Amino acid sequence: MAKSKLAKSKGFTLLEILLVVGIIAINPSKQLADARNAQRRSDLSSIANAIYQYTIEPGNQLSTLGITEDAGCTVAVSSLEGLLNPTYISAIPTDPTSGNGTSYFVGLDSTSKRITVCSDSVEGNGGVAISITK
């Protein structure tokens, strides 16, 4: 009696092993980068909400925060800590990789009068910066 081909196969081929190792080696780094970018988006949204809450209080203006029109996303969020924390945000978020707030910036568009909070640290994403406009 001839044994079936399935019964003869007792291990993995080299190609199967390399494929599994490649998937394990590549996927976690992309997933971790995606998770850090998601954290950045969440941080930017929290910062934008805190700035919005600050500005709706009587007497508080964006200029008090140092945010001026068409200066681009140049005001470091870490410099706003004394004005926003703890009333409008419990703590200024820090970038997931750098561990400090210097990677988050704020700007104001003179046409739309909307603030943009952006991150200069981005992983993957085709090098496209992450920003939130409110």
C-alpha positions as CSV (number, residue, x, y, z in Angstrom):
1,M,0.0,0.0,0.0
2,A,1.2,3.4,-0.9
3,K,1.1,6.1,1.8
4,S,-0.7,9.3,0.9
5,K,1.3,12.5,0.2
6,L,-0.2,14.0,3.4
7,A,1.1,11.2,5.6
8,K,4.6,11.8,4.3
9,S,4.6,15.5,5.1
10,K,6.0,15.8,8.6
11,G,7.2,19.4,8.7
12,F,7.2,22.8,7.2
13,T,8.9,23.8,4.0
14,L,11.6,26.5,4.2
15,L,9.3,28.9,2.3
16,E,6.5,28.4,4.9
17,I,8.9,29.1,7.7
18,L,10.3,32.2,6.0
19,L,6.8,33.5,5.3
20,V,5.7,33.2,8.9
21,V,8.9,34.8,10.2
22,G,8.5,37.6,7.8
23,I,4.9,38.3,8.9
24,I,5.9,38.2,12.5
25,A,8.8,40.5,12.0
26,I,7.0,43.1,9.9
27,N,3.5,43.3,11.2
28,P,4.1,44.2,14.9
29,S,6.2,47.3,14.0
30,K,3.4,48.5,11.6
31,Q,0.7,47.8,14.2
32,L,2.7,49.7,16.9
33,A,3.2,52.6,14.6
34,D,-0.5,52.7,13.8
35,A,-1.3,52.6,17.5
36,R,1.1,55.5,18.2
37,N,-0.5,57.5,15.4
38,A,-3.9,56.8,16.8
39,Q,-2.7,58.1,20.2
40,R,-1.4,61.2,18.5
41,R,-4.8,61.8,16.9
42,S,-6.5,61.4,20.2
43,D,-4.0,63.8,21.9
44,L,-4.5,66.4,19.2
45,S,-8.3,66.2,19.6
46,S,-8.0,66.6,23.4
47,I,-5.7,69.6,23.0
48,A,-8.0,71.2,20.4
49,N,-11.0,70.7,22.8
50,A,-9.1,72.3,25.7
51,I,-8.2,75.3,23.6
52,Y,-11.8,75.7,22.4
53,Q,-13.0,75.5,26.0
54,Y,-10.4,78.1,27.0
55,T,-11.5,80.5,24.3
56,I,-15.3,80.3,25.1
57,E,-14.6,81.7,28.6
58,P,-15.1,85.5,28.9
59,G,-11.9,87.4,28.5
60,N,-9.9,84.4,27.1
61,Q,-8.6,84.8,23.5
62,L,-6.3,82.8,21.3
63,S,-3.8,85.7,21.3
64,T,-3.4,85.2,25.1
65,L,-2.1,81.7,24.2
66,G,0.3,83.2,21.7
67,I,-1.7,81.8,18.7
68,T,-1.7,84.2,15.8
69,E,-3.2,84.1,12.4
70,D,-1.4,82.4,9.5
71,A,1.7,81.6,11.5
72,G,1.2,78.0,10.7
73,C,1.3,75.3,13.2
74,T,4.2,76.8,15.2
75,V,3.1,77.4,18.8
76,A,4.4,74.6,20.9
77,V,1.6,73.0,23.0
78,S,4.0,72.5,25.9
79,S,4.2,76.3,26.2
80,L,0.4,76.4,26.9
81,E,0.5,74.2,29.9
82,G,0.2,76.9,32.5
83,L,-2.9,78.4,30.8
84,L,-4.8,75.2,29.9
85,N,-3.8,72.8,32.8
86,P,-5.7,71.8,35.0
87,T,-8.8,73.8,34.2
88,Y,-9.3,72.8,30.6
89,I,-7.2,69.6,30.3
90,S,-5.8,67.4,33.1
91,A,-2.3,67.3,31.6
92,I,-0.8,68.3,28.3
93,P,-0.4,65.1,26.3
94,T,3.1,64.0,25.3
95,D,4.1,62.4,22.1
96,P,4.1,58.5,22.4
97,T,7.7,58.2,21.1
98,S,9.5,61.3,22.3
99,G,7.9,61.5,25.7
100,N,7.6,65.3,25.6
101,G,5.1,67.7,24.3
102,T,7.4,69.5,21.9
103,S,6.0,67.4,19.0
104,Y,2.6,69.0,19.2
105,F,1.9,72.5,17.8
106,V,-1.0,74.9,17.3
107,G,-1.9,77.4,14.6
108,L,-4.8,79.6,13.5
109,D,-6.0,80.0,9.9
110,S,-6.9,83.7,9.3
111,T,-9.6,82.8,6.7
112,S,-11.6,80.2,8.5
113,K,-10.6,81.4,12.0
114,R,-10.2,77.8,13.0
115,I,-7.4,76.3,15.0
116,T,-5.2,73.5,13.8
117,V,-3.3,71.3,16.2
118,C,-0.7,69.2,14.5
119,S,2.1,66.7,15.3
120,D,5.5,66.8,13.6
121,S,6.1,63.2,14.6
122,V,4.4,60.7,12.4
123,E,5.2,57.1,11.7
124,G,4.4,55.5,8.3
125,N,1.3,57.3,6.9
126,G,3.3,58.2,3.8
127,G,5.0,61.0,5.7
128,V,1.7,62.9,5.9
129,A,1.5,65.0,9.1
130,I,-1.3,64.3,11.5
131,S,-3.5,67.4,12.3
132,I,-6.9,68.2,13.7
133,T,-8.8,71.4,12.7
134,K,-11.6,72.7,14.8
